[in-house]
Amino acid sequence: MYKDFQKHLQSTLQEIREAGLYKNERVIITPQSSAIQVEGGVDVINFCANNYLGLADNKELIQAAKDKMDARGYGMASVRFICGTQDTHKQLEQAISAFFGTEDTILYAACFDANGGLFEPLLTEQDAIISDALNHASIIDGVRLCKAVRYRYKNGDVADLEEQLKAAQAQRFRIIATDGVFSMDGNVCPLDKIYELAQKYDALVMVDESHSAGVVGKTGHGVTELYNLRGKVEIITGTLGKAFGGSVGGFTTGRKEIIDLLRQRSRPYLFSNSIPPMIAAAGLKTFELLTRDNSLQDRLHANTEYFVTKMKAAGFDIKPTQSAICAVMLYDARLSQEFAAALQQEGIYVTGFYYPVVPQGQARIRVQLSAAHTQAQLDKGIAAFIKVGKALGVLN
C-alpha cells in the first residue's frame, strides 16, 4: 500500500518544487534576536522574526523561566482540569485579563489551538460566523470545525461586512471574526467600524491580537486600545509567541461566561497538556515588564516609522501599515526568492512570501521590525535593500 502512496507523495512534492513553492528550514545557531548567526557561523541581521518587542532573549524572562523550573519542575504531564494547573497558570491568566481589560482568560498551548477551539463550543447550526477573507489559517480552521452558517466579507471592507450581517439576521447568534493585524500586509482591521456594525446588527466581535498585541496602540495594548474599545470586544485571542516573549502558548480572553464555557467544552484545552511552568512564569514576567514603562513600544514605533519612511523614499512599493510589519511588494514569486537570497548575502535575513501564502501575483518580502533593532542595523538593512533592488531591476 505505502509504495503507491509514496509515489503519490513524491509526485506532489516534486510539483511543489517545480512551482518554486517548496519551503526549506533555515537553521539558526544563536538565541533569537535582532542579530543572529545562521548555520555555518554567518552573522546576519534578522528582519523576519515575530520578536516585536525584542523579548525573545530578554535576561529577566530567561531568569524567571529558570527559577520557576527549579521551583516547580519541567512539565505538568497533565491537562489543566486533571492535575495540570499551578498557581502560576492562574496568575498569568489574571495578568492577561488585566492587560486587555477583560473579565477572564483561558490558556492554550498555542493561539492556533485557541482559535481552533473557539467557535465549536459556543455556536451551533442555528448561529452564524462572519469572517474576514484574509483571516489567519487558525481562524479559518476553527470556523470549519463549527457547524455555524459561514459568511465571508472582503478584507477590511465594512460595506461588504454590513451586507453579510444583513444576511446573517436569519440566524440566532452572530460572531464577527477578524485578525487585529493581517500578518501578510500589516494592515489593521477597522475595528471601530466593525464594532459599530456589530451593535447595529446584534453581533459579537472576536479579534485575534496575535500580531497587534504589544505593538498597536500608543502603549501597545492592541487594536482595542487603538480604537478606544478596551473592555468592549467580547472575545480576544492572542499568543505568547510573538511580542510577548516569542515562546509558546496562546490564550482567549473576554467575557466571563464565554471563557467558562470554553473551559468546559473547548477540545484543545481539554485534551492538550498545560503549558510548562517555566513558560507561564516567563509570560507573567513579560506582563510585569510591560507595566513598568512604555519604552519598548516607543522604540518599536520609532523604528517602524523610520524604516518605512526610508524605504518609501528609496522607491520601494510598500503596503500601508499601522503595525510592525512592512510588506515590500515584488509581485513575482521567483523574484521574491531571489531577492531574499541576495539580501542574505548582504547579511540581511528576510523571507520571500508568495502563493499560496499570499494571492497569486502578490509576492513580497515581509519585513518585521523590532524594538531590539538599532539605528545602525536599520540603516544597514535599508542600504542592502537598495543595493539588491537596483541589481535585480526593482529600483532604477
C-alpha positions in Angstrom: 0.0 0.0 0.0 2.7 2.5 1.0 4.6 2.2 -2.3 1.7 3.6 -4.2 1.1 6.3 -1.7 4.8 7.1 -1.6 4.8 7.7 -5.3 1.9 10.0 -4.9 3.7 11.9 -2.2 6.9 12.1 -4.2 5.0 13.4 -7.2 3.2 16.1 -5.1 6.5 17.2 -3.5 8.1 17.5 -7.0 5.2 19.6 -8.2 5.7 21.9 -5.2 9.5 22.2 -6.0 8.9 22.9 -9.7 6.4 25.6 -8.9 9.0 27.3 -6.7 6.9 26.8 -3.6 9.0 24.4 -1.6 9.9 25.7 1.8 13.3 24.9 3.4 14.0 25.4 7.0 16.9 27.7 7.7 18.9 26.9 10.8 19.9 29.5 13.4 22.7 28.6 15.9 22.3 31.5 18.4 19.5 32.9 20.5 16.7 34.7 18.6 17.5 38.4 18.5 17.9 41.3 16.1 21.4 40.0 15.3 21.8 36.2 14.9 24.1 33.6 13.4 22.9 31.0 10.9 24.3 27.6 10.1 28.0 27.9 9.1 28.6 30.8 11.5 27.4 33.6 9.3 26.3 36.8 11.0 23.0 38.3 9.8 20.6 41.0 11.0 17.2 39.4 11.5 14.2 41.2 9.9 11.8 38.3 9.8 11.0 37.4 13.4 7.8 38.0 15.3 10.1 39.3 18.1 8.4 42.7 18.0 9.5 43.9 21.5 12.9 42.1 21.4 12.0 40.0 24.4 12.9 36.6 23.0 16.4 36.7 24.6 15.5 39.0 27.5 17.5 38.2 30.6 14.7 38.8 33.0 12.4 36.4 31.2 15.2 33.8 31.0 15.9 34.1 34.7 12.2 33.9 35.6 11.9 30.7 33.5 15.0 29.2 35.2 13.8 30.0 38.6 10.4 28.5 38.0 11.8 25.3 36.5 14.0 24.9 39.6 11.0 25.5 41.9 8.2 23.7 40.0 9.7 21.3 37.6 9.9 20.9 33.9 6.4 20.0 32.8 2.9 19.3 34.1 2.3 15.9 32.5 -1.5 16.6 32.6 -4.3 18.6 31.1 -5.5 21.6 33.1 -8.6 20.1 34.7 -7.0 16.9 36.0 -3.8 18.0 37.7 -2.2 20.4 35.3 -2.9 23.8 36.9 -0.4 25.6 39.1 -0.9 29.0 40.7 1.4 30.5 38.0 -1.1 29.5 35.3 -3.9 31.3 37.1 -1.7 34.3 37.8 -0.8 34.5 34.1 -4.4 34.4 33.1 -5.2 37.2 35.5 -2.3 39.2 34.1 -3.6 38.8 30.5 -7.1 39.8 31.6 -5.6 43.0 33.3 -3.6 43.8 30.2 -6.6 43.7 27.8 -9.2 44.9 30.3 -11.3 41.7 30.1 -13.1 39.6 32.6 -11.3 36.2 32.3 -8.7 34.3 30.3 -8.0 30.7 29.3 -4.6 29.5 28.3 -3.8 27.2 25.4 -0.7 25.5 24.0 -0.8 28.0 21.1 -3.1 30.6 19.6 -3.7 28.1 16.7 -5.4 26.0 19.4 -7.2 29.0 20.9 -8.8 29.8 17.5 -9.3 26.2 16.6 -11.2 25.5 19.8 -13.2 28.7 20.0 -16.3 28.5 17.8 -17.5 24.9 18.1 -18.2 25.1 21.9 -20.1 28.4 21.5 -22.2 28.1 18.3 -24.5 25.6 16.6 -26.0 25.3 13.2 -28.6 27.9 14.3 -25.8 30.6 14.5 -23.5 32.4 12.1 -19.8 33.4 11.8 -19.0 36.4 9.6 -15.2 36.1 8.8 -12.8 38.4 7.1 -11.5 36.9 3.9 -7.8 37.3 4.9 -8.1 35.9 8.4 -5.4 33.6 9.7 -5.5 29.9 8.9 -6.2 29.1 12.5 -9.4 31.1 12.4 -10.4 29.5 9.1 -9.8 26.0 10.6 -11.8 27.0 13.7 -14.7 28.1 11.6 -14.6 24.9 9.6 -14.8 22.8 12.8 -18.0 24.6 13.8 -21.5 23.9 12.4 -22.5 27.5 12.3 -23.5 29.1 9.0 -20.5 30.8 7.4 -20.3 34.2 5.8 -17.2 35.9 4.5 -16.5 39.6 3.8 -13.8 41.2 1.7 -10.7 42.2 3.7 -11.5 45.2 5.9 -14.5 46.1 3.7 -17.2 47.3 6.1 -19.7 47.8 3.3 -19.4 44.1 2.4 -19.5 43.2 6.1 -22.8 45.0 6.5 -24.3 43.1 3.6 -23.2 39.8 5.2 -24.6 40.9 8.6 -27.9 41.6 6.9 -28.0 38.1 5.5 -27.0 36.6 8.9 -30.0 38.1 10.6 -31.7 34.8 9.7 -29.5 33.1 12.3 -29.9 33.1 16.1 -26.5 34.5 17.2 -23.7 36.1 15.2 -19.9 36.5 15.7 -17.8 38.7 13.5 -14.3 37.2 13.4 -11.2 39.3 12.3 -7.5 39.5 12.7 -6.3 42.6 14.6 -3.3 42.9 12.2 -3.3 40.9 9.0 0.1 39.3 9.0 0.9 39.4 5.3 0.1 43.1 4.7 0.5 44.6 8.1 -2.8 46.5 7.9 -5.0 46.9 11.0 -8.7 45.9 10.9 -11.2 48.8 11.0 -12.4 47.7 14.5 -14.2 50.9 15.2 -16.4 50.4 12.2 -16.7 46.7 12.8 -17.9 47.4 16.4 -20.5 49.9 15.2 -21.9 47.4 12.8 -21.9 44.7 15.5 -24.0 47.0 17.7 -26.4 47.8 14.8 -26.9 44.2 13.8 -26.7 42.5 17.2 -23.4 40.6 16.7 -20.5 39.7 18.9 -16.9 40.6 17.9 -13.9 38.3 18.0 -10.4 39.8 17.4 -7.1 37.8 17.0 -4.5 40.1 18.5 -1.5 37.9 17.8 0.3 40.4 15.6 -1.2 43.5 17.2 -0.9 43.0 21.0 2.3 44.6 22.3 2.6 46.5 19.0 -0.5 48.5 18.0 -1.8 51.4 20.1 0.1 54.1 22.0 1.0 51.7 24.8 0.9 48.5 22.7 -2.4 47.2 24.2 -3.6 46.3 20.7 -6.4 47.3 18.4 -8.9 47.7 21.2 -6.6 50.4 22.6 -6.1 52.0 19.1 -9.8 52.4 18.6 -10.7 53.1 22.3 -12.7 49.9 22.6 -10.8 48.4 25.6 -13.1 46.1 27.5 -15.9 46.3 24.9 -14.9 43.5 22.5 -16.4 40.2 23.7 -13.6 37.8 22.5 -9.9 38.4 22.0 -7.4 35.7 21.2 -3.6 36.0 21.2 -0.2 34.4 21.7 2.8 34.4 23.9 4.9 33.5 20.8 5.3 37.0 19.3 5.6 40.3 21.1 5.1 38.7 24.5 8.4 36.8 24.6 8.4 34.7 21.5 7.9 31.4 23.2 4.8 29.1 23.0 1.3 29.4 24.5 -1.9 31.1 23.4 -5.0 32.5 25.1 -8.6 33.5 24.7 -9.7 36.4 26.9 -13.0 38.1 27.1 -16.5 37.8 28.8 -16.5 35.6 31.8 -19.3 33.2 30.7 -17.6 32.7 27.3 -14.3 31.7 29.0 -16.1 29.5 31.5 -17.9 27.5 28.7 -14.5 27.2 26.8 -13.1 25.6 29.9 -15.9 23.0 29.8 -16.0 22.3 26.1 -13.0 23.6 24.1 -11.3 20.5 22.9 -7.7 21.8 22.5 -7.9 23.0 26.1 -9.4 19.8 27.4 -7.1 17.4 25.6 -3.7 19.2 25.5 -1.1 19.4 28.2 -0.8 22.6 30.2 2.0 24.9 29.2 5.1 24.2 31.3 5.6 26.2 34.5 8.7 27.9 33.1 6.7 29.2 30.1 4.0 30.5 32.4 6.5 32.2 34.6 8.2 33.9 31.7 4.9 35.0 30.3 4.0 36.5 33.7 7.3 38.4 33.8 6.6 39.8 30.3 3.4 41.4 31.5 5.2 42.7 34.6 7.8 44.3 32.3 5.2 45.9 30.1 3.5 47.6 33.1 6.8 49.4 34.1 7.0 51.8 31.2 6.4 52.2 27.5 10.0 52.3 26.3 9.8 49.1 24.2 6.7 50.1 22.4 8.1 53.7 21.8 11.3 52.3 20.3 9.4 49.8 18.1 7.1 52.6 16.8 10.1 54.8 16.1 12.0 52.0 14.3 9.0 51.2 12.2 8.3 54.7 11.1 12.0 55.3 10.3 12.3 52.1 8.2 9.1 52.6 6.3 9.8 56.2 5.5 13.3 55.5 4.2 12.1 52.5 2.1 9.4 54.6 0.5 11.8 57.4 -0.2 14.1 54.9 -1.9 11.3 54.0 -4.3 10.0 50.7 -2.9 6.3 49.7 -3.2 5.3 49.4 0.5 1.8 48.3 1.6 0.2 50.7 4.0 0.9 49.6 7.6 -0.1 50.6 11.1 1.9 47.7 12.6 5.5 46.4 12.8 5.0 44.5 9.5 6.3 46.2 6.4 5.4 44.4 3.1 7.9 45.2 0.3 5.9 44.3 -2.8 7.8 42.5 -5.6 4.7 40.6 -7.1 6.7 37.8 -8.8 7.3 34.6 -6.7 10.7 33.8 -8.1 11.9 37.4 -7.8 10.9 37.4 -4.1 13.0 34.3 -3.5 16.0 35.7 -5.4 15.7 39.0 -3.6 15.7 37.3 -0.2 18.7 35.1 -1.1 20.6 38.2 -2.3 19.8 40.1 0.9 21.2 37.2 2.9 24.4 37.6 1.0 24.4 41.1 2.3 23.9 40.0 5.8 20.1 40.7 5.9 17.8 37.8 7.0 14.4 38.0 5.4 11.9 35.7 3.8 10.1 36.0 0.5 6.3 35.2 0.6 4.4 34.0 -2.4 1.4 31.9 -3.4 -0.3 30.1 -1.6 0.7 32.1 1.5 -0.4 35.3 -0.4 -2.6 35.6 -3.6 -1.1 34.8 -7.0 0.9 37.8 -8.3 1.2 39.4 -4.8 4.7 38.1 -3.8 6.6 40.2 -1.4 9.4 40.4 1.2 7.8 40.8 4.6 10.0 42.8 6.9 9.2 42.7 10.6 10.7 45.4 12.8 11.7 45.0 16.4 12.4 47.3 19.4 15.7 45.4 19.5 16.9 46.8 16.1 19.5 49.5 16.5 19.8 52.6 14.2 22.9 51.0 12.6 21.0 47.8 11.9 18.1 49.6 10.3 20.5 51.6 8.1 22.4 48.5 7.0 19.1 46.8 6.1 17.8 49.8 4.1 21.1 50.1 2.3 21.1 46.4 1.4 17.5 46.6 0.1 18.5 49.5 -2.2 21.6 47.7 -3.4 19.7 44.4 -4.2 16.8 46.4 -5.6 19.0 48.1 -8.1 20.8 44.9 -9.0 17.6 43.0 -9.7 15.9 45.8 -11.6 13.3 46.6 -8.9 14.7 50.1 -8.5 16.1 52.4 -11.2 
